[in-house]
Amino acid sequence: MQLIGSTTSPYVRRIRLFMDNYPHEFIALNIYSPEGRDALRKFTPVMKVPVLTDDDKTLLDSRVIHKYLANKLNHAQMSWDQENLLTMIDAVNDSCITLFMLTRSGISTEGELLIADLQKERIANTINLLEAAAANGSFDEWHYPSICLYCLLDWVSFRELLSLEETPALAAFLQSHKHETLIKNTDPRL
Ligand SMILES: N[C@@H](CCC(=O)N[C@@H](CS)C(=O)NCC(=O)O)C(=O)O
């Protein structure tokens, strides 16, 4: 089994954490370098990570990869509430990536800019619901939505995209898992 990804992607990190120590080869690419793009093109036409290969199968998108692995490792299915939490986590993650990529492309996300405003609105709405869910104990167990939340929060703090000052339950959640070995080994700052 091969996991193709990058060391900084929060979508790749969630799969690395979910796989725990399940035997696999991790292929880390710099997906924005010419060499990285050439390598990535061999695995996926959509040019996004993560990608998982297992024998003759290639799985694209972290949600599909998670479903495949959960089935293979006999994990229980997520509840519908957990599926919705995951959709919210992904929404914040995708919007933060869009803002990050706009900035990296030299486009200011301050001032009036429709695409940036839409992302900011989605983030503001969703982060408050995630805060309420964290305060209500939805992330007390270390299940897949918790893993995904951790990867999102650590990535936005690494990229300095969001402050968690106004979301104390999310800040406490991030803090409480910081020192675990697999978390430390997959730190995007390494
Ligand atoms: N929905 C996808 C999102 C994956 C994603 O956005 N990956 C980013 C890295 S964090 C990527 O590969 N971006 C490359 C691009 O957008 O060209 C998933 O869950 O796997």
PDBQT file of the ligand as one rigid body, heavy atoms in Angstrom, charges set to zero:
ROOT
HETATM    1  N1  LIG A 201     -11.285  17.005  -1.228  1.00  0.00    +0.000 N 
HETATM    2  C1  LIG A 201      -9.885  16.664  -1.298  1.00  0.00    +0.000 C 
HETATM    3  C2  LIG A 201      -9.049  17.901  -1.020  1.00  0.00    +0.000 C 
HETATM    4  C3  LIG A 201      -7.565  17.617  -1.138  1.00  0.00    +0.000 C 
HETATM    5  C4  LIG A 201      -6.755  18.898  -1.328  1.00  0.00    +0.000 C 
HETATM    6  O1  LIG A 201      -7.288  19.999  -1.484  1.00  0.00    +0.000 OA
HETATM    7  N2  LIG A 201      -5.438  18.724  -1.327  1.00  0.00    +0.000 N 
HETATM    8  C5  LIG A 201      -4.567  19.855  -1.587  1.00  0.00    +0.000 C 
HETATM    9  C6  LIG A 201      -3.396  19.829  -0.634  1.00  0.00    +0.000 C 
HETATM   10  S1  LIG A 201      -3.886  20.244   0.983  1.00  0.00    +0.000 SA
HETATM   11  C7  LIG A 201      -4.040  19.733  -3.001  1.00  0.00    +0.000 C 
HETATM   12  O2  LIG A 201      -3.649  18.664  -3.413  1.00  0.00    +0.000 OA
HETATM   13  N3  LIG A 201      -4.028  20.839  -3.742  1.00  0.00    +0.000 N 
HETATM   14  C8  LIG A 201      -3.503  20.900  -5.065  1.00  0.00    +0.000 C 
HETATM   15  C9  LIG A 201      -4.308  21.767  -5.979  1.00  0.00    +0.000 C 
HETATM   16  O3  LIG A 201      -5.384  22.242  -5.560  1.00  0.00    +0.000 OA
HETATM   17  O4  LIG A 201      -3.881  21.951  -7.104  1.00  0.00    +0.000 OA
HETATM   18  C10 LIG A 201      -9.591  15.547  -0.282  1.00  0.00    +0.000 C 
HETATM   19  O5  LIG A 201     -10.335  15.442   0.698  1.00  0.00    +0.000 OA
HETATM   20  O6  LIG A 201      -8.653  14.770  -0.496  1.00  0.00    +0.000 OA
ENDROOT
TORSDOF 0
